[in-house]
Amino acid sequence: MSVRSANGAFGMRRQSHVLILASGDKVRHMTVRPWTVALAASFAGVFAIGYLAATTYLVLRDDLIGGTIARQARMQHDYEDRITALRAQVDRVTSRQLLDQQVVEEKVEKLLQRQLALTSRSGRLGLPAENGEAIGQEAALPATEPLAYEERTSTHEGIGAIEKIMGITGEDGAASGGPAVLGYAPAAAAPGSGESVSDRTDRLFSKVTLSLKGIERDQMAHVRQMTSSARKTSEAIRTIVERTGFSFPAAAEASSVASTETGIGGPFVEPQEENRFEQSLVALDGALVELERTRDAARKLPLANPLPASDVTSSFGNRQDPFLGRLALHAGIDFRAPSGTRIRSTAAGVVTAAGPAGGYGNMVEIDHGNGVSTRYAHLAVVLVNVGDHVEADQVVAKSGSTGRSTGPHLHYEVRLNGEAVDPIRFLRAGEKLAAYLD
């Protein structure tokens, strides 16, 4: 029994160990129990592990700190490189936007200049119809359909239309969303369309350019139509007037007279190169000037009726003479007019005769220029004097029965270069030309 106890495990002994300490005469003893030994062994193991861990940390600390610093440095370099790349990308984007902005502004400037030029052209086309008589009468020149640009010739409206097409403003005029570069905000491309903002802007500029070209074509067509109408009107007036036997002065002569009257001149210089529109305007101006000259020449002719409310009692031509009873030429026409009826000039001119004139009795003769003159005979009272300038429809005398006359009436003559012609031709021409000359 005692042998087995001596060979047993230390912790399984039933008896506690006694530790005896002797120092001189003093003897001490201590009982060591199993749990005390286990606790001491545990503390020793913990201390050893801590010591080993501390020693390991101190040995490896420099390597850990160096690795951490190197890792942080790499992270910092990576961030700096990324920031540098982002800044470079931002600079490239900004430069691209500035270049695109410059290109867009140049295109907008060109479009606005073109719009202003079209607006100016529209105003120039409208001036003759508003301020002049060249094409102011509906009867003189056929009415033309209003052009599209005539509804938007305002500069503000033109700029607004371009901004609307380019997406700068919306339908209500408010600024559209999106980032703006120097005040310009191009419309964003539709998602998923694969179309860049630059491509969309170019497409919109192409549409605006085509629209402006269409306006230019409309203006050119309008100018050509006006030129054609002016020439046709001038030709119609000439045709009607020339049926009376009167011939218009030649164009060169008329131009010379006009130059003399207006006092123009200067050394001859070769003409400058002009674009098609300016050339069309030159042609239109020439046609309008020719039309106005034709009208002026026609207005000087005796086309009015000296007694509009009276009947013609004797026409121009051969007839039986009332005094001699034989065939004789009647050089004018006779109007029924009681004594004292006011006689009016049929066109503006200068009085060349005013008083007794043989068989005419009291007569007034008026020179209208270009070899045309009129005579008013058998008058009771003459109201003008030789040298007086009279206007069309001005009262120049009162009817009577003086001279070789059988009763109160007006004898009216029209003479071309001294030769008597039928006044009825001029009266009929005046009726046809009324719509062209008023």
Secondary structure by P-SEA (a helix, b strand, c coil): caaaaaacccccccbbbbbbbbcccbbbbbbbcaaaaaaaaaaaaaaaaaaaaaaaaaaaaaaaaaaaaaaaaaaaaaaaaaaaaaaaaaaaaaaaaaaaaaaaaaaaaaaaaaaaaaaaaaaaaaccccccccccccccccccccccccccccaaaaaaaaaaaaccccccccccccccccccccccccccccccaaaaaaaaaaaaaaaaaaaaaaaaaaaaaaaaaaaaaaaaaaaaaaaaccccccaaaaaaaaaaaacccccccccccccaaaaaaaaaaaaaaaaaaaaaaaaacccccccccccccccccccccccccccccccbbbbbcccccbbbbcccccccccccccccccbbbbbccccbbbbbcccccccccccccccccccccccccccccccbbbbbbbbcccccccaaaaaaaaaaaccccc
